[in-house]
Amino acid sequence: MKKLLALFLVFHLCLTCFSQHDTTHLRISLLTCGPGEDLYSIWGHTGIRVVDTAQQVDTVFNYGTFDDSDPLFYIKFTRGIMLYSVTPETFGDFMMEYNYFKRSVTEQVLDLEAAEKIKLVNALWKNTAPENRFYPYHFYADNCTTRARDIIINNIDSVQFSDIRPLPGASTYRQLIHQFMKNSDQAWNRFGIDVLLGTHLDEKITNKQAMFLPEYLLKGFANASRHGHALVSQTNQLLPDEQPQNIHFFTPVFLFSVLLLIMFSLAISKNNTVNKIATALDGLFFLLVGLLGMLMLTLWLARVDSVCRNNYNLLWALPTHAVMAFVLTCEKKWVKYYWLFTIILNILLLVSWRWLPQEMNNSVLLIIVILLFRSIARYRNFNRNDRKNH
């Protein structure tokens, strides 16, 4: 009789445990969206989905919304004064946009306790209040992905992350960014980012910092655990990746290679007309390089954040080149010494290329070679004219 009573109690306890279920009717998941074609979307996007089956509500909390109707939008964008906000939108509207642009959407359902779900949902709705919804956007330190990461891990028990960096202990922001810009159709975007953003992008990053990109937050959550079990209970591919992989031949390497060949061809000619064309091409090239240097310097000084500071590209993109473009044929002594200085500087850049504290775009090598080649030509031309005059 006692054995039967004990078996009954065990059976009752087991039945009670298995019959218990989450009464919050909440389902929370991380949404990771694939890259788009525009520059601001090439690294993808992150959102948090909350499904309330009791209220029949399906909401996505989007930390990546901004107002581009502001008349000062581009000035603020240049200075790094970008206010982003969190916006709740229906799951249907969210999916409609990504379906239209043929971008993938992956859902990771989070295995959370009832109290944690309530706490997290309350925090999300609190973030949407007018006084809380805006935040100053920072490219790699404070964006839609880091906001989603932080609000989740700050409202649940301690999460254990595996190291998802490609090079543990040695990965940099720039290396992670480059992984999404390998195709030829991203060559100009990669060139622009490498040229305009400074050495802060080359800092070694922690595992948590690596999750500033949507794809790496997805990997982080996929390998995370808590209380001895996985943080993600289910992964669903809501939309497939249908982005076309286009091949582009007009890349920075192609352009600067052709330009180098043209300048070399013009240099070996003794024809006066050809020499005038070479001089005009020199003027245009040095003007554009100088203007690019002015842009780098302006971003370094004007931006409120640090992403464009300490930019070693200014060693070849000297802003003074824009001035020299108009005095190529001037016979003042300081012009001669300027070309000599440029020759020495570009030789030093080529020699120290591998040891620079900033990872340079490979296309820049061609630009430096052109600058060196044409600076030597300008210097020799000055000496030739100087000898004629004496």
Secondary structure, 3 states (H helix, E strand, C coil): CHHHHHHHHHHHHHHHHHHCCCCCCEEEEEEEECCCCCHHHCCCEEEEEEEECCCCEEEEEEEEECCCCCCCHHHHHHHCCCEEEEEEEEHHHHHHHHHHCCCCEEEEEECCCHHHHHHHHHHHHHHCCCCCCEEECECCCECHHHHHHHHHHCCCCCCECCCCCCCCCCCEHHHHHHCCCCCHHHHHHHHHHHHHCCHHHHCECCCCHHHHCHHHHHHHHHCCEECCEECEEEEEEEECCCCCCCCCCCCHHHHHHHHHHHHHHHHCCCCHHHHHHHHHHHHHHHHHHHHHHHHHHHHHHHCCCCCCCCCHHHHCCCCCHHHHCCCCCCCCHHHHHHHHHHHHHHHHHHHCHHHCCCCCCCHHHHHHHHHHHHHHHHHHHHHHHHHHHC
